Amino acid sequence: MRATICLLVVAFCVVSVQAQEPYWAEPMREVHASYTGPGGLISRFGDSITVSLAFFKQLHYGHTNTTPEDDAALSWINGYLEPACWNWYDDGHYVGNGANGGTTTAWPLQTDQNPPLTNIQHWVTKLDPEMAVIMWGTNDCHAGTPVDTYKGRLRTVVQTCMANGTVPVITTIPPRRNYDALTAQYATAVRELALEEQIPLIEYNDAILTRRPTDWDGTLISGDGVHPSNTAPVRDFSETMLSTNGYTLRNWMTLHACHEVWQEVIDAPPWLPFEIACDYSYLGDGKYGYRFLIDGRDGLEKSYFANVTFEGVNGGVIQQMKAFGVVDVNSDSDAETYDELGDPPYDKNRDSYFLEPFPSNPAGAGIVEDVNYYHIEAGTGGGSEYEDVGLAYIVASGDVQYTGIISRRAKNYDVQAIITAPAPGDANLDTLVDGGDYTIWADNYGQTDVGWAGADFTGNGVVDGGDYTVWADFYGTGAGAAVPEPASLALLALGMAGLLARRRRAV
């Protein structure tokens, strides 16, 4: 019988994505995935505008003339922020926590600490914030800092934050009297940096000039021409106050920016620092070989624990399965052993697919088999030079589903997907075996390591006559043309298996 013909569909750790998700949302989920701190902490790094108690501290109290969105954000920050964080910038504390009057972008990069860390390294290590609001530049104007130097220093600051798993939220500076052109250039540099580093941006400069294009000096900026104004009432979110009180405007913008980061990054389903990849081949008699890999994509050392169950669904039948991960893969030769496991002998007479055993079984690893339930136990391990982890190899006719949990760096990630095999010979996955697939086969004839999409349907690593035979046998078939095998269920549970990473082969 032929295999059920469907388009390959892979879905795991389903994340609800808004139609207009911010450009920084996914990159910051990746950054936050490496955060190991306690959470509930927001640092504010900057000069006297940042250290002022008129900034941020007011969010700790009730406000008037708020919208429902304002109320939600105010309720969030008062429930989210750790109590100590409100006092980080009170008298006697602010310098050691990353804010001080009169400072420029040079200050966070100075080496004032013992051991000799830069100031920004010291602050993020000491405070371990989940977010950091960053604004320097007003004093850089007076110091004559070149725009490129200003931008380069800020880049180092935000990159240091991200290396800690801290999400940086960068702010354009307000206009300053007698420095209109330079503050505009600094604002442009910050906008560019936000896009280049894919980080959240607070457009404070633009918000001031939009509300007060010609008379910001003396309204949203105080009489000194430098600092934001703070006219009464200070805790009023009406448009009147947002157009006359410079600190209220900054507080309001900062509140909503941080709340959005929390919604899009921290409270969102976790960004996966890996993906589960599935490669497959057609074995004949309606059977497919599915190879599941955990493909690390965060650039960090790879050591995983997996608790995953595989089963045949929608009429799919699992005939054979083998769990990876119970073998040391600490060398290129071991990695080659992994790569060779995709082509074990197939016995058509016995209608079985026999998987060769692994060449070694490390101490502490064990396999428990009970009918169609497989439980794998193994120690941890790994090595930073390896990138991929073999999860399982399954022979099945029809659909295969996996569900479970994969742990990475002490965090658990739910994974789930249904894999449905394409029609044999359908290289372009358009649900029809036709001339387009033949063209792919002809263009890739003799090529190696091109996979199913390159017309290697048999999975032997090279596009050859065998693949043409598969295409010819199924020419003209399409979705729904085959009759599925009787439904059955087979489970493979990889019980907290410490899976060892392997080096990705060059192609």
C-alpha distance (Angstrom), angle and dihedral (degrees) to the residues before:
residue distance angle dihedral
M1 . . .
R2 3.77 . .
A3 3.79 123.2 .
T4 3.76 119.9 -106.6
I5 3.79 108.0 -90.7
C6 3.78 116.2 -133.8
L7 3.77 139.4 137.1
L8 3.78 115.2 -91.4
V9 3.79 110.0 -103.0
V10 3.81 122.7 -173.5
A11 3.80 121.9 -179.2
F12 3.79 126.9 162.4
C13 3.78 136.5 167.9
V14 3.78 89.3 2.6
V15 3.79 110.9 -137.3
S16 3.77 122.8 -163.1
V17 3.79 105.2 -128.1
Q18 3.77 120.8 -164.1
A19 3.77 118.2 -129.5
Q20 3.80 91.1 -113.8
E21 3.76 102.9 30.9
P22 3.83 112.3 178.1
Y23 3.79 114.4 -97.7
W24 3.79 89.6 -119.8
A25 3.83 98.1 49.9
E26 3.81 101.1 92.4
P27 3.83 96.0 36.9
M28 3.81 89.7 51.2
R29 3.80 91.0 48.6
E30 3.78 85.9 56.9
V31 3.81 90.6 50.4
H32 3.80 92.9 46.4
A33 3.81 91.3 49.5
S34 3.80 88.4 73.8
Y35 3.82 94.4 48.2
T36 3.80 111.0 116.5
G37 3.81 100.0 172.4
P38 3.80 128.8 112.3
G39 3.80 95.6 -95.4
G40 3.79 126.7 -137.9
L41 3.82 93.5 85.2
I42 3.81 127.9 119.2
S43 3.81 119.4 -177.6
R44 3.79 123.2 -157.8
F45 3.79 113.6 -151.9
G46 3.80 119.6 -170.9
D47 3.79 149.1 74.4
S48 3.83 133.8 -60.1
I49 3.82 92.5 -51.7
T50 3.78 88.4 60.4
V51 3.79 98.1 41.7
S52 3.82 93.7 50.5
L53 3.81 114.2 111.9
A54 3.79 86.5 -135.1
F55 3.80 85.6 73.2
F56 3.80 122.3 74.4
K57 3.82 97.3 -23.7
Q58 3.82 89.4 83.5
L59 3.81 89.0 64.2
H60 3.80 87.6 71.4
Y61 3.80 90.6 71.1
G62 3.80 137.9 59.6
H63 3.81 121.4 -78.1
T64 3.77 135.3 -156.7
N65 3.81 132.0 -138.3
T66 3.77 92.8 28.6
T67 3.80 129.6 160.2
P68 3.82 122.6 -133.3
E69 3.82 86.8 -101.4
D70 3.81 90.1 53.0
D71 3.81 91.1 49.5
A72 3.80 92.2 49.8
A73 3.80 92.0 49.9
L74 3.82 93.5 46.0
S75 3.79 91.2 48.7
W76 3.80 89.9 49.0
I77 3.80 97.4 50.9
N78 3.79 93.6 46.7
G79 3.77 90.4 51.9
Y80 3.81 96.0 39.3
L81 3.79 105.4 44.6
E82 3.78 118.2 85.8
P83 3.85 110.4 -119.3
A84 3.82 94.4 -119.1
C85 3.78 90.6 56.9
W86 3.81 92.3 66.9
N87 3.82 89.4 61.7
W88 3.81 99.7 43.5
Y89 3.80 91.6 101.9
D90 3.79 100.7 41.0
D91 3.81 119.4 116.0
G92 3.78 112.7 -60.3
H93 3.80 95.2 17.9
Y94 3.79 109.6 61.6
V95 3.82 100.9 79.0
G96 3.80 92.7 56.8
N97 3.79 90.5 47.0
G98 3.78 99.2 54.1
A99 3.80 109.5 -87.7
N100 3.81 130.3 95.3
G101 3.77 137.1 153.4
G102 3.79 118.7 -105.4
T103 3.82 94.9 21.5
T104 3.79 127.1 134.4
T105 3.80 133.1 -160.5
A106 3.81 87.3 -81.6
W107 3.81 92.4 70.1
P108 3.85 99.4 69.4
L109 3.81 89.5 51.2
Q110 3.79 96.2 50.1
T111 3.80 118.4 106.5
D112 3.78 102.4 -125.5
Q113 3.79 97.8 141.1
N114 3.79 135.6 90.9
P115 3.00 112.6 -112.0
P116 3.81 87.4 42.6
L117 3.79 102.8 -100.5
T118 3.75 123.7 148.1
N119 3.78 112.5 -104.8
I120 3.79 93.2 -108.3
Q121 3.82 90.8 50.9
H122 3.78 89.3 50.8
W123 3.81 93.7 48.9
V124 3.79 97.0 49.5
T125 3.81 91.0 44.2
K126 3.79 93.0 48.4
L127 3.81 99.1 40.8
D128 3.83 99.4 28.5
P129 3.81 92.8 -159.4
E130 3.77 123.7 -167.8
M131 3.82 89.8 -144.3
A132 3.79 133.9 15.4
V133 3.82 125.5 -159.1
I134 3.82 107.8 -150.9
M135 3.81 128.7 -165.0
W136 3.78 127.3 156.0
G137 3.79 128.7 145.3
T138 3.79 112.3 88.3
N139 3.81 91.4 92.7
D140 3.81 91.4 38.9
C141 3.82 85.9 65.2
H142 3.78 91.5 58.2
A143 3.82 91.3 42.7
G144 3.81 91.3 51.8
T145 3.81 94.8 -124.6
P146 3.84 108.5 -178.4
V147 3.78 113.4 -114.6
D148 3.82 93.7 -118.9
T149 3.80 91.2 50.5
Y150 3.79 90.7 47.9
K151 3.79 91.7 51.0
G152 3.81 93.3 45.2
R153 3.79 92.8 52.3
L154 3.80 92.2 49.4
R155 3.80 89.4 49.2
T156 3.81 89.7 57.6
V157 3.80 90.2 49.3
V158 3.81 94.8 51.8
Q159 3.81 93.1 42.4
T160 3.81 90.2 52.3
C161 3.79 89.3 52.6
M162 3.80 92.3 49.3
A163 3.80 91.9 48.7
N164 3.81 86.4 60.8
G165 3.81 92.4 49.9
T166 3.81 89.6 -106.5
V167 3.82 116.4 140.6
P168 3.84 108.2 -131.7
V169 3.81 118.3 -145.3
I170 3.79 107.9 -165.4
T171 3.81 124.4 -158.8
T172 3.78 131.9 -155.0
I173 3.80 111.3 -127.6
P174 3.80 123.5 -113.0
P175 3.82 119.2 -104.3
R176 3.81 114.3 -88.7
R177 3.79 127.2 -148.0
N178 3.83 112.3 -97.4
Y179 3.81 91.4 7.7
D180 3.80 101.1 78.0
A181 3.81 95.9 131.6
L182 3.81 96.0 44.2
T183 3.81 95.4 46.4
A184 3.82 87.7 51.2
Q185 3.81 90.1 51.7
Y186 3.80 91.1 47.7
A187 3.81 89.8 50.3
T188 3.80 90.2 52.1
A189 3.81 90.4 49.5
V190 3.81 91.3 52.1
R191 3.81 91.3 49.2
E192 3.79 90.1 51.1
L193 3.80 91.3 47.7
A194 3.80 91.8 50.8
L195 3.80 90.9 54.4
E196 3.80 94.6 42.6
E197 3.82 93.8 49.5
Q198 3.84 92.4 33.5
I199 3.79 94.4 -129.2
P200 3.84 131.5 144.0
L201 3.81 116.6 -86.7
I202 3.81 131.5 -153.8
E203 3.82 108.0 -154.3
Y204 3.81 96.6 -150.9
N205 3.80 95.0 148.5
D206 3.79 92.9 51.9
A207 3.82 92.8 44.6
I208 3.80 90.8 56.0
L209 3.80 95.0 46.6
T210 3.80 92.1 44.8
R211 3.80 92.1 54.2
R212 3.82 95.7 36.2
P213 3.81 108.4 20.3
T214 3.82 95.0 165.1
D215 3.80 107.6 13.4
W216 3.80 105.2 43.2
D217 3.81 90.2 118.6
G218 3.80 104.7 88.3
T219 3.81 95.7 12.1
L220 3.80 114.6 54.7
I221 3.81 88.2 8.3
S222 3.78 115.1 55.0
G223 3.80 127.5 -120.8
D224 3.83 92.5 -85.1
G225 3.81 89.4 66.1
V226 3.81 91.1 -129.0
H227 3.79 115.3 66.6
P228 3.80 127.6 58.2
S229 3.80 114.5 -100.8
N230 3.79 122.7 -108.0
T231 3.79 107.6 -162.2
A232 3.81 121.7 165.4
P233 2.93 134.9 -59.8
V234 3.80 91.3 46.8
R235 3.81 98.5 -178.7
D236 3.78 100.3 53.4
F237 3.81 120.6 113.5
S238 3.78 96.0 -168.7
E239 3.80 116.6 130.5
T240 3.80 88.1 -113.6
M241 3.80 91.2 60.8
L242 3.80 92.6 41.2
S243 3.81 86.3 58.0
T244 3.80 97.4 45.4
N245 3.82 107.8 29.7
G246 3.80 111.6 65.6
Y247 3.80 95.9 -167.2
T248 3.80 92.9 47.5
L249 3.80 88.3 53.4
R250 3.80 91.3 50.2
N251 3.81 92.3 46.0
W252 3.80 91.5 49.8
M253 3.81 93.2 48.6
T254 3.80 93.1 45.0
L255 3.80 92.0 48.4
H256 3.79 93.4 53.5
A257 3.81 93.8 41.8
C258 3.80 92.5 53.5
H259 3.79 91.9 43.6
E260 3.81 90.0 52.8
V261 3.81 90.8 50.3
W262 3.78 89.2 51.7
Q263 3.81 91.7 49.5
E264 3.82 96.6 44.4
V265 3.79 100.0 36.3
I266 3.79 116.1 15.0
D267 3.80 102.8 33.4
A268 3.81 92.8 35.8
P269 3.81 121.1 96.6
P270 3.78 105.8 -79.1
W271 3.76 119.4 -85.8
L272 3.78 106.1 -115.7
P273 3.80 112.6 -120.2
F274 3.81 85.4 -156.0
E275 3.76 140.5 29.9
I276 3.79 129.7 -138.8
A277 3.77 107.2 -125.2
C278 3.79 123.6 -164.9
D279 3.78 123.0 -159.1
Y280 3.79 119.4 -176.2
S281 3.78 144.2 -176.1
Y282 3.80 136.6 -167.3
L283 3.80 112.5 -111.6
G284 3.80 100.8 -178.1
D285 3.82 133.0 -103.1
G286 3.79 91.0 60.8
K287 3.79 94.4 -59.0
Y288 3.79 128.5 130.4
G289 3.77 132.2 -165.3
Y290 3.81 112.4 -136.2
R291 3.80 118.9 -164.8
F292 3.82 114.6 -167.1
L293 3.81 120.2 -160.6
I294 3.78 133.1 178.7
D295 3.79 102.9 -134.3
G296 3.80 111.9 -160.6
R297 3.79 114.1 -143.7
D298 3.81 107.2 169.9
G299 3.81 98.5 80.0
L300 3.80 92.1 -120.3
E301 3.79 131.0 119.5
K302 3.78 112.3 -72.7
S303 3.78 121.3 -127.4
Y304 3.79 119.1 137.9
F305 3.78 141.3 179.0
A306 3.78 116.0 -151.1
N307 3.78 133.1 -164.7
V308 3.79 102.4 175.4
T309 3.79 132.9 152.4
F310 3.80 123.6 -154.1
E311 3.80 122.7 -162.5
G312 3.77 140.0 165.8
V313 3.81 112.3 -107.5
N314 3.80 138.2 179.3
G315 3.80 90.2 28.1
G316 3.80 94.2 -43.4
V317 3.80 118.5 144.6
I318 3.80 125.3 -154.2
Q319 3.81 110.9 -149.6
Q320 3.81 102.4 171.9
M321 3.77 136.7 9.4
K322 3.77 139.1 177.6
A323 3.79 127.4 -167.8
F324 3.75 118.9 -138.6
G325 3.76 124.7 -154.9
V326 3.80 102.3 66.4
V327 3.78 93.2 94.7
D328 3.79 128.1 78.6
V329 3.80 109.5 -112.0
N330 3.77 101.7 -173.4
S331 3.76 101.9 134.0
D332 3.77 142.0 42.5
S333 3.80 90.7 -105.7
D334 3.80 90.8 56.5
A335 3.79 89.4 47.7
E336 3.80 89.3 54.0
T337 3.80 88.2 53.8
Y338 3.80 88.6 57.8
D339 3.78 91.6 50.4
E340 3.79 92.6 51.1
L341 3.80 94.9 54.6
G342 3.79 93.5 82.2
D343 3.80 94.0 78.4
P344 3.82 108.8 53.1
P345 3.83 119.3 154.2
Y346 3.78 117.9 -74.1
D347 3.83 117.0 -152.0
K348 3.81 108.9 -158.6
N349 3.83 92.7 -176.9
R350 3.81 92.1 58.8
D351 3.81 92.2 35.5
S352 3.79 90.3 -133.3
Y353 3.74 136.8 120.3
F354 3.79 112.6 -138.8
L355 3.78 119.0 -154.5
E356 3.78 117.1 -153.4
P357 3.82 112.7 -123.8
F358 3.76 120.2 -109.3
P359 3.81 113.9 -95.5
S360 3.79 94.3 -122.8
N361 3.77 141.9 23.4
P362 3.81 114.5 -156.3
A363 3.77 122.3 -137.8
G364 3.77 112.4 -84.8
A365 3.80 95.2 25.2
G366 3.75 120.4 114.8
I367 3.77 141.1 170.4
V368 3.80 121.8 -146.3
E369 3.81 116.1 -165.0
D370 3.82 124.8 -172.9
V371 3.81 114.7 170.4
N372 3.82 103.2 -63.4
Y373 3.79 97.8 -13.2
Y374 3.79 118.1 96.9
H375 3.78 123.5 -170.4
I376 3.79 120.2 -173.8
E377 3.78 123.9 -164.6
A378 3.78 124.0 -176.0
G379 3.76 141.3 153.4
T380 3.78 124.9 -102.2
G381 3.75 121.7 -100.0
G382 3.76 136.2 132.9
G383 3.74 136.3 146.6
S384 3.76 130.1 -131.4
E385 3.81 94.0 -119.3
Y386 3.82 93.4 66.2
E387 3.77 124.6 82.2
D388 3.81 113.9 -178.9
V389 3.78 133.9 51.8
G390 3.80 125.0 -155.6
L391 3.78 110.8 -132.2
A392 3.82 107.9 176.0
Y393 3.79 145.1 -31.3
I394 3.81 115.4 -141.7
V395 3.80 133.5 -177.1
A396 3.78 111.8 -154.2
S397 3.76 145.1 150.8
G398 3.79 109.5 -134.6
D399 3.77 132.3 -4.0
V400 3.80 126.3 -6.4
Q401 3.80 125.0 -161.4
Y402 3.78 128.7 -164.9
T403 3.79 127.8 -166.5
G404 3.77 131.6 170.4
I405 3.77 147.6 84.1
I406 3.78 131.0 -63.4
S407 3.79 117.5 -166.2
R408 3.79 122.2 -150.3
R409 3.81 125.3 177.4
A410 3.83 91.2 -13.1
K411 3.83 93.3 -51.5
N412 3.79 124.5 112.7
Y413 3.81 122.6 -137.6
D414 3.80 124.2 -167.5
V415 3.80 112.8 -134.9
Q416 3.79 129.1 -170.5
A417 3.80 136.3 160.5
I418 3.77 144.3 148.9
I419 3.80 115.3 -137.8
T420 3.80 115.4 -158.1
A421 3.78 118.5 -174.3
P422 3.79 121.1 -122.6
A423 3.78 122.0 -127.0
P424 3.81 110.8 -76.5
G425 3.79 105.8 -97.0
D426 3.82 95.1 22.3
A427 3.80 98.2 124.4
N428 3.81 96.8 163.3
L429 3.82 92.9 46.4
D430 3.80 94.9 -129.7
T431 3.86 89.6 135.5
L432 3.83 92.6 -110.8
V433 3.81 129.2 89.8
D434 3.78 103.9 -140.3
G435 3.79 146.4 125.5
G436 3.78 92.9 -56.9
D437 3.78 89.9 64.4
Y438 3.80 91.0 47.2
T439 3.82 89.2 54.3
I440 3.81 89.6 54.2
W441 3.81 90.0 49.7
A442 3.82 92.0 48.7
D443 3.82 93.6 46.5
N444 3.81 91.2 51.1
Y445 3.79 100.0 38.2
G446 3.80 108.8 141.8
Q447 3.81 93.1 12.2
T448 3.79 120.2 129.9
D449 3.80 133.7 -145.0
V450 3.81 94.8 16.1
G451 3.80 96.4 124.8
W452 3.78 128.3 -154.1
A453 3.81 93.4 -41.0
G454 3.80 88.1 59.3
A455 3.85 91.7 51.2
D456 3.82 98.2 -99.4
F457 3.79 90.7 139.0
T458 3.80 96.5 160.7
G459 3.80 93.1 53.1
N460 3.80 94.7 -131.9
G461 3.80 91.8 130.8
V462 3.81 98.4 -107.5
V463 3.81 134.2 74.2
D464 3.81 105.3 -122.6
G465 3.79 146.0 134.4
G466 3.77 92.6 -60.2
D467 3.78 90.0 63.2
Y468 3.80 90.4 48.9
T469 3.80 88.8 53.8
V470 3.82 90.5 53.8
W471 3.81 90.1 50.1
A472 3.80 93.2 47.0
D473 3.82 94.0 47.1
F474 3.81 91.3 54.1
Y475 3.79 99.9 34.4
G476 3.78 110.3 141.2
T477 3.79 96.3 17.9
G478 3.77 122.5 123.4
A479 3.77 145.1 168.5
G480 3.78 112.9 -32.1
A481 3.80 94.8 11.9
A482 3.81 95.7 115.2
V483 3.78 131.3 68.8
P484 3.82 112.2 -125.1
E485 3.76 123.3 -126.6
P486 3.84 117.7 -107.4
A487 3.77 112.6 -74.7
S488 3.76 119.3 -97.3
L489 3.76 138.2 160.5
A490 3.76 130.6 -129.6
L491 3.75 125.7 172.2
L492 3.75 131.3 -155.0
A493 3.78 113.8 -174.4
L494 3.75 116.7 -172.0
G495 3.78 96.1 -161.2
M496 3.79 109.5 -151.9
A497 3.77 89.3 -44.4
G498 3.77 114.5 -176.4
L499 3.78 99.8 -134.8
L500 3.76 119.4 -156.3
A501 3.77 120.4 -138.4
R502 3.76 125.2 -124.7
R503 3.74 134.8 -158.0
R504 3.79 115.0 -96.3
R505 3.78 110.7 -117.3
A506 3.75 118.3 -120.9
V507 3.78 114.8 -113.9
